[in-house]
Amino acid sequence: MRAGRVDIGALVSFSGLVRDLDGSLNSMTLEHYPGMTEKALQAIADQAMERWELQDVLIIHRFGRLQPGAQIMMVAAASAHRASAFQAADFMMDFLKSRAPFWKKEDAGGAVSWVDARVEDEDAMGRWSKG
């Protein structure tokens, strides 16, 4: 993102990890539909670029079977100023949590279950509405 550039004054990144809060998680499996998911991630990146003065953004999201502690995703935003970069990274995270088409399945203690959407994640989306 920075190669050969001197107009970037801030580069903000966030990495999410597979967490195991109670010690019972064996693995998490993320499923997606190729093509559809990539388009959704690009739309999130495009929205961030439209909302803030940014030089570049990056979204990386893994899929498949992951172990506790594994990096699951990363967002990065580059801008001339830190406020725009922080806000854009926060925006992309909220949209990834609530709008990106990934389905999570946990294997915990021998029981396999799908992870439900969290009300808190959906509530966070309200701060990004225009108007």
Buried (B, 14 or more C-beta within 10 A) or exposed (E): EEEEEEEBEBBBBBEBEBEBEEEEBBBBBBEBEEEEBBEBBEEBBEBBBEBBEBBBBBBEBBBEEBEBEEEBBBBBBBBEEEEBBBBBBBBBBBBBBBBBEBEBBBBBEEEEEEEEEEEEBEEBBEEBEEE
